[in-house]
Structures are given as C-alpha cells and as structure tokens.
Amino acid sequence: MELRHLRYFLTVAEELHFARAAEKLHMDQSPLSRAIKDLEDELGAKLFTRTTRNIRLTHAGKVFLERVPRIFEALEQARDGAKSAASGFHGQLRIALSDGITPSRLPALLARSREEEPEVEIRLFEVPLDQQIRGLQEDLYDAGLSMADEVGDGIVTTPAWDDELMVALSLRHPLLEHRRIPLEMVLQQRLVLGDPAACQGHTRQIDRILQKRDEELQILQRVATFDVMMALVSAGLAVGLAGAAHIASSKEPGVKARQLAGTPPMLTTYLLRRDTEPSPMLTRFIQRVVTMDSAGADNVTDS
C-alpha cells in the first residue's frame, strides 16, 4: 500500500465521483479506478459501491475514511518534529485547542513556557473536541485544552483556570442600569448562546447553569463563534452569556459586560491528557498550566 493510494482514496471519498476526483488529482480516470481497485484488493474489502448513477462509501469505506487522515497527520507531525530538531529545539509539545478556551490565559501560558524552556517548541492544533480526544488517545497530541470535562475513559482532566460567566449587552440595553443583573432577569431576554457542535464544552457548562432554572428560554440563535455572538449583541438583537475574557476580547465596540448578581458562576478550562505517566517535559508544562495566576485576568465589568 502506497501513500498515493491513500490520497486517491481520500479524494474519491470527498468527491464521490471518479471523473471529478481524477480532475482534482490531475490524472486520467482509468488509472485512478485501477488504483482504487488495487487498494480494495489489498484490503480485501470493497470501499465504494458503484452504480451507473452514483458512488457511495461502503461500511468498510466509512471505517477506513475515519482512520486514513490520521496517517497523514502523523506523517505531518513527524516532519515537523524533524524540522524542529534541525532548528535547534530539544523537544516538542503538541497541544490541541478546542471549545473556545479562555483567550486571555493562552498567550501568558505560551510566553511563560518560552521563558522557562526556550529549547522546547510548542505546536498548537485547533481541532474539534472529538478530534482532540481521539488524537490524545492515539498519541497525536501530548495534551489539550478544552472546556469539556466529560471526555470518556482513558483521558485525565485537570482544572486549569476559571473565567467568570458574564452578561453581554448592547450599549442601549435597559439592563445596563443594573451593576449586577439577576440571572432571572437575563433569562427573560432573547438570548444568543454557543452552538454545542462548535464549542461543546463551553455550551455544556452554560447549559448546566441555565437548566437550574424553570423559565422557558427564548433562544434567538446558537452560534459557532463568539464574534458572531457579539455582533448580534452589539446590534441589540439579543443578550449573550459568555466568559468575561471572551467578551473582553470582542472587537465589537457596542458591547458592554455586566456581572451576574449573587455568587458569580464560573466557567472552567481543563487540561486533557492520556491516563498514563506524563513525560518530564509534559509534567513541567502541566505545572505551569495549573499555577497560572488568575489575578491577571481582564477586568471587563465596564469594558
């Protein structure tokens, strides 16, 4: 089995059309069909069901499709590791990022890591949560940062830092007359919340807080990014609920943050890693994560 066969398979699986796949690969359709046939013969399994009208992945093809991209990711990381060593680094940490982790802490963490261990290169990978968990299990990443704590067996979660849940309001919103807003008043408004498909951990934590209330929520929209959330808030279309640092990092000038009344709910970012003994290099990184000084967080009450 050659890498070109795997690239051919991925392209056909993406296009589900041999002519379009061949055009994309800059080759004729006949050699492409033969290569896929050779791959199927070697695997002893049909990867595609072909009819005169369409092409579909078989069950074996779907299973194969889940695993093949990881081969190329592992090769890419091997190449990056070699380049890192050639550039003078003595080690590399592969850190996956998911769920819209608190933006204010990451630059400080990276700067501290660079200061304390300049010989260690840190590579970041922005991936969906499911991909982060699979990558940790398969040793594609050394650790990850996410706002999800329910990640299944074989993965250890360690609280890294907290961020206060706050209310994002437009500059014209009447709730701004309150310095601290009761959550019950917020829940009477139209809300814009995160989409669990895009920021699963963040959304799950907020939903846990909201499920403690009996009110029927008026959710205007669930969005994939905090930029879109703040745009809807700035336009006065809805009220947002997000971490203080996410609101502070917004580029929308028409958004103001307010604290919730009572004990402020906190959103937690977690460090994820395999349930094995970490390397000394990873152990030192974990220690830096769990000792991050929360006093440096942005104060966005009146931002």
ABEGO torsion letter per residue (X at the ends): XBAAAAAAAAAAAAAGBAAAAAAAAGBBAAAAAAAAAAAAAAAGBBABBBBAABBBBBAAAAAAAAAAAAAAAAAAAAAAAAAAAAAGBABBBBBBBBGGBBAAAAAAAAAAAAAABAABBBBBBBBBAAAAAAAAAAGABABBBBABABAEBGBBBBBABBBBBBBBBBAABAAAABABBBAAAAAABBBBBBBAAABAAAAAAAAAAAAABABBBBBABBBABAAAAAAAAAAGABBBBBBAAAAAABABAABBBBBBBEBBBBBBBBBBBBBBBBBAAAAAAAAAAAABBAAABBBAAAX
